[in-house]
Amino acid sequence: MKRAPRIAIVVAIVAAVLAGRQWTRHDGDASTAVAPPLAATKPAPPRIWKLGSLELKPCELPQPHSGLSTAAWCTAFEVPEDRAHPEGRKISLRLAIVRSSAQVPAEDMVAFIAGGPGQSAAESYPAIAPALSPLLSHRNLLLLDQRGTGASNPLSCRDDEPGAPGGVEDESGFDAEAVRKETLACLDRLSKHADVRFYTTTDAVADLEDARRALGSPRLDLVGVSYGTRVAQQYAMHHPEGLRTLVLDGIAPNSLVLGEDFAVNLDTALKAQFALCHADAACRKRYSDPYQTLYQLRDALRANPHKVSFRDPQNYASVQRVLSEYSLATVVRMFAYSPETAALLPLSIDAAAHGDVGPLLGQAKLLTGDLGDTMDGGMQYSVICSEDADLLRSRPEDKDTILGDTMIEAFRTACSVWPHGARPADFRQPLKSDVPALLMSGEFDPVTPPRYGEEVLKGLPNGRHFVLKGQGHNVVARGCMPRLLDHFIDKADAKGLDAGCLERLAPLPVFVGFNGATP
C-alpha cells in the first residue's frame, strides 16, 4: 500500500463524500438504414465540438478509486506559467465540458470550482454530480482543473518510492524537521517542471477568465466549494463582467487566513455535535460525556503514544498504526465533516478509550482512502504559502484544543522553505457585488462555520444564505438543495426561492451501538 507522506495529510482539507453519477451522450438515430458489411466500412472521423476558439473531443473523466467515469468533451488549454513573462514556459490545463442535454443550451455556462486547495475539478465532479446534474438539462458545465491539480501540471508531493518515510499514521507527534525535509524533497522534484510561485488563487482566476474567453465569452454561473469559494470570490472581484450568478458552499471569506481558525472551529463543532448526545436520554446514559472522554483519550495518548492493530474494513487485513494525540486529532477532524460520521464519533471514541481502536481507525481509513492520490499537496503549499502563511500565528488558546496548533506549525514550517508567489494588495478585501448569489453552510461545519457565510453575505445585497440544520462541511447535495440550486441558477434570483423544504433536514441521531441510534 502506498503511504501518504506528512505533506499530504497535515494540510488536507477533506472534501464531503457524495454519490457519483454517470452521464452518457448518444449520437445518431436508431432508425437509420442497416450499415454496409463490416469489410466495406471506414473508420468514423473523430467527433469534434467547436466551442468558441476551442476544439473539444469526446473523453471520459475517471473517478479515483472507482470504476466510474463521466462522459465529457475535453481539450488541453495552454496558458503561460508566469503571466508577467508570457513568452516563457507554457503549461497545459485540462479543460472539460459536460454537455447539456438541451438541443439549444442557455448561453451562460456553469463552472464548478473544487476545494482543497489541491483538488481537481474533473476528479471531484463525480462526487458532486448529484447536485449539479439537474443543471445539465439547460446548461453546459465547465470543469477546469486548476493549475497544479489533476491533469493541469499537477504539483503532487506524493512519494511512491518503496521504503518512503511513513505518513501521519506512523508518527507519534509533529516533527518540524521531518516536514521541512519532505517539503524540500518535494520542491526539488517539482522544480523540474514547475515554478511553484505561480500556482496561486490569482493565477487560477486569470486562467479561468482566459478559458471563458476562449469558449466564446459566455457568462458564468460559478459554483465554488470550500477553498473554491475563495477562487470564486476573487473571480467575482476582478471579472464581474464574466459572472451571471454566484454559488458558495462551505464559505471562506476573503479576510480568512486559511488555518488560523481550524482548532477553534473544530472544537466548537464537536461541542455542538456532542450536545445532541447530551440531549438524548439513551445517548447520555450510554456515553455520559463524549467531549470529556475524547480529551481524556487525548491526554492518555499524549503521555503514551503506542502502536495498535485493527482490521482494514475493505480487505480485513491486519493493519498496524501508531495511535498518538496527533493522529487522533486528524481522525476526529475527518469524522466531524459529515453528519453520518459525526453520529459515529461518540461510539468510536468510547470504543477506543476502552481499547478497541477498530471503529475509529477503520472508519478513518475509509474516509481518507489514499488521500495523497486525490490531493495535490504542492499546489496547496503554493496557495497557502503565498496567501496566508505570513499572517499565521500560533495562539495560546489553541494549545489545549483537540487539534492544537499542529496544523499552523506545519504550514509555517513548510512555508519557511517553499517559494512564495505574490498576493495582490486587494486580496483580503471583502467581496462587494450586486450579482445574484446563493450561499450555504452546514450548522455543524468544523472548518467553514455559518458565521463565515454571514460575513460574506454583507457585501451581497442580492444574496441569500441558507444554514442547513444538523449538516457539516459542503451541503449542496443535501436534502432539497440540488432543486433549490437548479431554481436559483435558472431564475438568477435567490430572494424568491421557497426554501421550506430545508426545514425537513435535521441532525442524524447519535449511534449508541453498532446497530444504530436506538438502545
LINVENNOR-V339964 format. One record per backbone hydrogen bond with DSSP energy under -0.5 kcal/mol. NH is the residue of the N-H (numbers start at 0). CO is the residue of the C=O. Records with the same first field share a line. If there is no record, write none. Layout:
BEGIN
NH: CO, CO
END
This chain:
BEGIN
4: 2
7: 4
8: 4
9: 5
11: 8
13: 11
17: 15
31: 28
39: 36
40: 36, 37
48: 55
49: 47
50: 48, 53
52: 213
53: 50, 213
55: 48, 53
56: 73
58: 71
60: 69
61: 59
62: 67
63: 61
65: 62
69: 60
70: 22
71: 58
72: 96
73: 56
74: 94
76: 74, 92
77: 75
78: 90
80: 88
82: 80
84: 81
85: 82
87: 84
90: 78
92: 76, 90
94: 74, 92
95: 142
96: 72
97: 140
98: 96
100: 135
101: 135
105: 137
108: 218
109: 139
110: 220
111: 141
112: 222
113: 111
117: 114
118: 114
123: 119
124: 120
125: 121
126: 123
127: 123, 124
128: 124
129: 18
130: 127
131: 127
132: 128
134: 131
135: 132
136: 133
137: 134
138: 134
140: 97
141: 109
142: 95
143: 111
144: 93, 142
147: 151
148: 145
151: 148
152: 150
154: 147
155: 153
159: 157
163: 160
169: 166
170: 167
175: 173
178: 174
179: 175
180: 176
181: 177
182: 178
183: 179
184: 180
185: 181
186: 182
187: 183
188: 184
189: 185
190: 186
191: 188
192: 189
193: 189
195: 193
197: 194
198: 195
203: 199
204: 200
205: 201
206: 202
207: 203
208: 204
209: 205
210: 206
211: 207
212: 208
213: 209
214: 210
215: 212
216: 211
217: 211
219: 241
220: 108
221: 219, 244
222: 110
223: 221, 246
224: 112
225: 248
227: 224
228: 225
229: 225, 226
230: 226
231: 227
232: 228
233: 229
234: 230
235: 231
236: 232
237: 233
238: 234
241: 238
242: 239
243: 219
244: 219
245: 435
246: 221
247: 437
248: 223
249: 439
252: 250
255: 252
257: 255
259: 256
261: 258
264: 260
265: 261
266: 262
267: 263
268: 264
269: 265
270: 266
271: 267
272: 268
273: 269
274: 270
275: 271, 272
276: 272
277: 273
278: 274
279: 275, 276
280: 278
283: 279
284: 280
285: 281
286: 282
287: 283
288: 286
292: 288
293: 289
294: 290
295: 291
296: 292
297: 293
298: 294
299: 295
300: 296
301: 297
302: 298
303: 299
305: 322
307: 320
309: 318
311: 316
315: 311
318: 309
320: 307
321: 168
322: 305, 320
323: 321
327: 323
328: 324
329: 325
330: 326
331: 327
332: 328
333: 329
334: 330
335: 331
336: 333
337: 334
341: 337
342: 338
343: 340
344: 340, 341
345: 341
347: 343
348: 344
349: 345
350: 346
351: 347
352: 348
353: 349, 350
354: 351
355: 350
356: 354
360: 356
361: 356, 357
362: 358
363: 359
364: 360
365: 361
366: 362
367: 363
368: 364
370: 368
372: 369
373: 370
374: 370
375: 117
376: 374
377: 154
378: 154
379: 375
380: 376
381: 377
382: 378
383: 379
384: 380
385: 381
386: 382
387: 383
388: 383
390: 387
391: 387, 388
397: 394
398: 394, 395
400: 397
405: 402
408: 404
409: 405
410: 406
411: 407
412: 408
413: 409
414: 410
415: 411, 412
416: 413
417: 413
423: 421
426: 423
428: 425
432: 458
435: 243
436: 461
437: 245
438: 436, 463
439: 247
440: 465
442: 467
443: 470
444: 441
451: 448
452: 448
453: 449
454: 450
455: 451
456: 452
457: 453, 454
458: 455
459: 456
462: 459
463: 436
465: 438, 463
467: 440, 465
468: 466
470: 467
472: 336
477: 474
480: 477
483: 479
484: 480
485: 481
486: 482
487: 483
488: 484
489: 485
490: 486
491: 487
492: 487
496: 493
498: 496
501: 498
502: 499
503: 500
504: 501
510: 342
511: 515
512: 515
515: 512
END
